[in-house]
């Protein structure tokens, strides 16, 4: 789900509330559930994006779906829906998770390869990445057979492309100049 500036502002406000109340972990659990629900349930996605269903009806449905949530999480969802921004709830939930990781010094890193990496190669890549960031790495591995070989490291807005396809493209550009 694409994050927006408004979603990030809502998420930041929710994080400040969670920190003040010392409920970051429980509210993070609520937001993770909301984010997961929005990616797995087409019905929920249709509900939050529906211009036909009025906000008060959506709030009533949210109260039933999220009855196990912290009071503050549910109050926050009501506030967002009352401002007719309920379609932003999935993006807010994702932004909240990212802000919590950032505040805890956790850096998400994705390594994309054509085949599964052996532990020595993986550790070598991670050693290079650790040298350029502060904090604890949260590593996700993905397999993309279209890469042919090499690897791609994604860390926020930074992408390091050491794939064979990229090397071929660079060689092609140098040869055709």
C-alpha positions as CSV (number, residue, x, y, z in Angstrom):
1,X,0.0,0.0,0.0
2,X,1.4,3.4,-1.0
3,X,2.1,5.7,2.0
4,X,1.1,9.3,1.7
5,X,2.3,12.3,3.6
6,X,-1.1,12.6,5.3
7,X,-1.0,9.0,6.4
8,X,2.5,9.5,7.8
9,X,1.3,12.5,9.8
10,X,-1.6,10.5,11.3
11,X,0.8,7.7,12.1
12,X,3.2,10.0,13.8
13,X,0.4,11.5,15.9
14,X,-0.7,8.0,16.9
15,X,2.9,7.1,17.8
16,X,3.2,10.1,20.0
17,X,0.0,9.1,21.8
18,X,1.2,5.5,22.1
19,X,4.5,6.6,23.6
20,X,2.8,9.0,26.1
21,X,0.5,6.2,27.2
22,X,3.3,3.5,27.2
23,X,1.2,1.4,24.9
24,X,3.4,1.3,21.8
25,X,3.5,-2.5,21.6
26,X,-0.2,-3.1,22.0
27,X,-1.1,-0.3,19.5
28,X,1.5,-1.7,17.1
29,X,-0.2,-5.1,17.3
30,X,-3.5,-3.4,16.5
31,X,-2.1,-1.5,13.5
32,X,-0.4,-4.7,12.3
33,X,-3.7,-6.5,12.5
34,X,-5.4,-3.7,10.5
35,X,-2.6,-3.7,7.9
36,X,-2.9,-7.5,7.5
37,X,-6.7,-7.4,7.3
38,X,-6.5,-4.7,4.6
39,X,-4.1,-6.8,2.4
40,X,-5.9,-10.1,3.0
41,X,-9.6,-9.1,2.9
42,X,-11.1,-7.7,-0.3
43,X,-14.3,-6.9,1.6
44,X,-12.5,-4.7,4.1
45,X,-10.7,-2.9,1.3
46,X,-14.0,-2.3,-0.5
47,X,-15.5,-1.1,2.8
48,X,-12.9,1.5,3.6
49,X,-12.8,2.8,0.0
50,X,-16.6,2.8,-0.5
51,X,-18.1,6.3,-1.2
52,X,-21.6,4.8,-0.7
53,X,-21.3,3.6,2.9
54,X,-21.4,6.6,5.2
55,X,-18.8,7.2,7.9
56,X,-21.1,6.5,10.8
57,X,-21.9,3.0,9.3
58,X,-18.2,2.4,8.8
59,X,-17.4,3.3,12.3
60,X,-20.1,0.9,13.6
61,X,-18.5,-1.9,11.5
62,X,-15.0,-1.0,12.6
63,X,-16.2,-1.1,16.3
64,X,-17.4,-4.7,15.7
65,X,-14.3,-5.8,13.7
66,X,-11.8,-4.2,16.1
67,X,-13.6,-4.7,19.4
68,X,-10.4,-6.3,20.9
69,X,-8.3,-3.3,20.0
70,X,-6.9,-0.9,22.6
71,X,-9.3,2.0,23.4
72,X,-6.9,4.5,22.0
73,X,-6.5,2.5,18.7
74,X,-10.3,2.4,18.3
75,X,-10.7,6.1,19.2
76,X,-8.0,6.9,16.6
77,X,-9.9,4.8,13.9
78,X,-13.1,6.7,14.8
79,X,-11.3,10.0,14.5
80,X,-9.9,9.1,11.1
81,X,-13.3,7.9,9.9
82,X,-15.0,11.0,11.2
83,X,-12.6,13.1,9.1
84,X,-13.6,11.0,6.0
85,X,-10.1,9.6,5.8
86,X,-10.9,5.9,6.4
87,X,-9.5,5.0,3.0
88,X,-6.1,6.0,4.5
89,X,-6.3,3.5,7.4
90,X,-4.2,0.8,5.7
91,X,-1.5,3.3,4.8
92,X,-1.6,4.8,8.3
93,X,-1.1,1.3,9.8
94,X,1.9,0.6,7.6
95,X,3.4,4.0,8.3
96,X,2.9,3.4,12.0
97,X,4.8,0.2,11.8
98,X,7.6,1.8,9.9
99,X,7.8,4.7,12.5
100,X,8.0,2.3,15.4
101,X,10.8,0.4,13.7
102,X,12.6,3.6,13.0
103,X,12.2,4.8,16.6
104,X,13.6,1.5,17.9
105,X,16.6,1.7,15.5
106,X,15.5,-1.2,13.3
107,X,16.4,-0.9,9.7
108,X,14.4,-3.1,7.2
109,X,16.7,-4.6,4.5
110,X,15.5,-6.8,1.6
111,X,17.9,-9.0,-0.3
112,X,16.6,-10.1,-3.7
113,X,18.5,-13.0,-5.4
114,X,17.9,-15.4,-8.2
115,X,18.5,-18.4,-5.9
116,X,18.7,-18.9,-2.2
117,X,21.9,-17.6,-0.7
118,X,24.3,-19.7,1.3
119,X,25.0,-18.4,4.8
120,X,28.6,-17.2,4.0
121,X,27.4,-15.1,1.1
122,X,24.5,-13.7,3.0
123,X,26.7,-12.8,6.0
124,X,29.2,-11.1,3.6
125,X,26.4,-8.9,2.1
126,X,25.0,-8.1,5.5
127,X,28.5,-7.2,6.8
128,X,28.8,-4.6,4.1
129,X,25.3,-3.2,4.8
130,X,25.9,-3.0,8.6
131,X,28.9,-0.8,7.9
132,X,26.8,1.8,6.3
133,X,23.8,2.0,8.7
134,X,23.3,2.4,12.4
135,X,20.8,0.1,14.1
136,X,19.7,-3.4,14.0
137,X,19.0,-4.9,10.6
138,X,15.7,-6.7,9.9
139,X,16.5,-8.9,6.9
140,X,14.0,-10.2,4.4
141,X,15.0,-12.4,1.6
142,X,13.2,-12.7,-1.7
143,X,13.8,-15.0,-4.7
144,X,13.4,-13.5,-8.2
145,X,14.5,-16.0,-10.8
146,X,14.4,-13.3,-13.5
147,X,17.6,-11.7,-12.0
148,X,19.7,-14.5,-13.6
149,X,22.4,-13.9,-11.0
150,X,23.8,-11.5,-8.5
151,X,21.7,-9.7,-5.9
152,X,19.7,-6.5,-5.2
153,X,19.7,-4.9,-1.7
154,X,16.8,-2.6,-0.8
155,X,17.1,-0.5,2.3
156,X,14.5,2.3,2.4
157,X,15.1,4.6,-0.6
158,X,18.6,3.1,-1.2
159,X,18.9,0.3,-3.7
160,X,22.2,-1.4,-4.5
161,X,22.0,-3.4,-7.7
162,X,24.6,-6.0,-8.2
163,X,22.6,-8.2,-10.6
164,X,24.0,-9.7,-13.8
165,X,21.3,-7.9,-15.7
166,X,22.4,-4.5,-14.3
167,X,26.0,-5.3,-15.1
168,X,25.0,-6.2,-18.7
169,X,23.1,-2.9,-19.0
170,X,26.0,-0.9,-17.7
171,X,28.4,-2.6,-20.2
172,X,26.0,-2.0,-23.0
173,X,25.8,1.7,-22.2
174,X,29.6,2.0,-22.1
175,X,30.0,0.2,-25.4
176,X,27.3,2.3,-27.2
177,X,28.7,5.7,-26.2
